[in-house]
Amino acid sequence: MVANLRHAIHQNPELAGQEAGTARRVLEYFSRLKPDLTVQRLGGHGLAFVFGEVPGPTVLLRCELDALPIQEPNPISYRSIRNGIAHKCGHDGHMAILAAVGTILSENRPRNGRVVLLFQPAEENGAGAAAVLQDPRFAEMVPDVVFALHNLPGFPLGQIIVRSGTFACASRGMTIKLRGKTAHAAQPETGRSPAPAACQIMQGVSNLGADRDEGNETNFATVIGATIGEKTFGTAPGHAEVWVTLRSETDATMTRLVGSVNELVRGIAKEQCLDFDIEYEDIFNATVNSASAVDLVFQAAGDLSVVVPHGPFRWAEDFGRFTAVADGALIGIGAGDIPDLHDPQYDFPDELIPIAAGFLERIIEQSFHNFSATQS
């Protein structure tokens, strides 16, 4: 039944901030489980299902609702019916895992404390976690400890990947807008073309990570695109945009990296008599795992293999918003030898659902056990 839920969600994917139908399917599934509290439209289309009413600690597990703007090519029976939209990050599988955990909790509710199963909207653009935390109703379910799983292709099926400290990098999108003055293409010297400045900026930001001394810490900038002027052969351009993604291991380094890019752009724009603006979007904090939460993961792993990566993953996750306000951990779980995340051929493996749900059940049990031990 849980696999059927995943297939239905996979077939009807929705982008960040548009997950109304996905939320409705999840709500229909949980209506049979009779949670002690259901919160709808949390931070957008988010849902929270609370199991347990006896005073005690709160354990929160989080998954994501949104899909990606990627075409589904796979000839599967539950292929996406939405043109150009598909679940190519496995959020459909993450939802199915938490639905399986909900089924377990409906039959064995916590004796002390409560478990919150959070289905968060808009993870892919970095807006969802912040919106959930800002929703006044979240104050009623602030966790003592919080966990999330993310499937990782290329690791053996069911293998646990976790580390203390930064697990996933900070990231933000930057749009650099340059404004000069158009001129006739036959007399470009009478205008102020931003083309040379745009080229200098692209070269400069690409070298920032190599030029900056942050020890062994991951930090770099990637130019993802640019536009200069219009396709009018009689006109020299008067405007340009450069799009950059910044990435770093810590939020403090991100602040310094942003400052370096601003200084670079300001200097080049001033030298070439251009006006400029810088805008930011898709802002993700670093996801930092607490040592105590990682200890719980090791205690709950059972017979599952556990791997500690040498450094953080370069991709970003807005779960860092939660680990900034509570002890917690983002945990990787191997998805086997399948295409990578965001690859058009990717599809979440159904056989991972019971493995991951059982692991999260043990994390819940171990969390309550440890809380009880500290109180005695």
Secondary structure, 3 states (H helix, E strand, C coil): CHHHHHHHHHHCCCCCCCCHHHHHHHHHHHHCCCCCEEEEEECCCEEEEEEEEECCCEEEEEEECCCECCCCCCCCCCCCCCCCCECCCCHHHHHHHHHHHHHHHHHCCCCCEEEEEEEECCCCCCCHHHHHHHCHHHHHHCCCEEEEEEEECCCCCCCEECCCEEEECEEEEEEEEEECECEECCCHHHCECCHHHHHHHHHHHHCHHHHCCCCCCCEEEEEEEEEECCCCCCEECCEEEEEEEEEECCHHHHHHHHHHHHHHHHHHHHHCCCEEEEEEEEEECCEEECHHHHHHHHHHCCCCCEECCCCCECCCCCCHHHHCCCEEEEEEEECCCCCCCCCCCCCCCCCHHHHHHHHHHHHHHHHHHHHHHHHC
